[in-house]
Amino acid sequence: MIIEIKKFHSFDVSTQEAEEIQRRLREMIVLKSSRTRFPLVAGADVGFPGSRPGKRADVGRAGVVVLDAKTLETVEESLVEVECRFPYVPGFLTFREGPAVLEAFQKLKHHPDLVVFDAQGIAHPRGLGLASHLGLFLDLPSIGCAKSRLVGEFADPGPNRGDSSILYFEGREVGRVLRTKPGVKPVFVSPGHRMDQETAVRVILELVTHFRLPEPTRRAHQLVSGEKERS
C-alpha cells in the first residue's frame, strides 16, 4: 500500500451523526499550502452506472487518475466498484462516495502530491465538502473543483481565461468562481485540505488544456463513465 489512509470515523452512520462528524472534522482542516509545486496530481470521480445492464444504482464506480503535472501524461489509473450504503443527501456526499474513492486510492502504485476532486472543498454548508473530508483521510493537499455551486453568493467573473470572482458564504470567502476558458461556464474552486485559495486557482489553471475542466478530474470522469472503454 503506497498511501496510508487515516481513519477518523466509520461511514456507516446516520445523517445526524454525519453532520456532527463534519462539524468536528472541519476544525482540523489546514488552509495553507506548504509547497508550490506538485509533480504528480491525481483526479478522482465517482459514477453510478445503474442504467447499465447488470448494474445496480447503489454501486459506485470510483476512479483515480494520476498525471504528470508538467506533461499532463497519464501515469496510472485505478478503478473500483463498491456498494454505496449511504443515501444520496446533498451536503453528505463523502459518506456515500468516500469509501469507494478511498479504495481506489489504496490500489495506486504511485503516491500523488495533490488531489483534485470533482466536488467541493470548504465551500460547503458545514465547511467540509468531499475534497476537504477526503483530504484529511488521505493526508494530502486537495482541491475541490466543482461544476456547480453548492453554497454562497458571487458576481459573474470576467469573460477571459483566468478571470475570477470571490465566492462568499455567511460573510466569508470560501472559494473562487473561475473562468477556465473564454465563453464557457466557470468552475467553482475551493481549498480542500493543506491548500490555500491562491494556490488552488493557480494549479487548476495549470491543469486546464482544451476543455473547461482540469485534466485530472476530466480523465477520472472518462474512466468511471466508461468513455475510455467506448473510444
Secondary structure, 3 states (H helix, E strand, C coil): CCCCCCCCCCCCCCHHHHHHHHHHHHHHCCCCCCCCCCCEEEEEEEECCCCCCCCCCCEEEEEEEEEECCCCCEEEEEEEEEECCCCCCCCCHHHHHHHHHHHHHHCCCCCCCEEEECCCCCCCCCCCCHHHHHHHHHCCCEEEEECCCCCCECCCCCCCCCCEEEEEECCEEEEEEECCCCCCCCEEEEEEECCCHHHHHHHHHHHCCCCCCCHHHHHHHHHHHCHHHHC
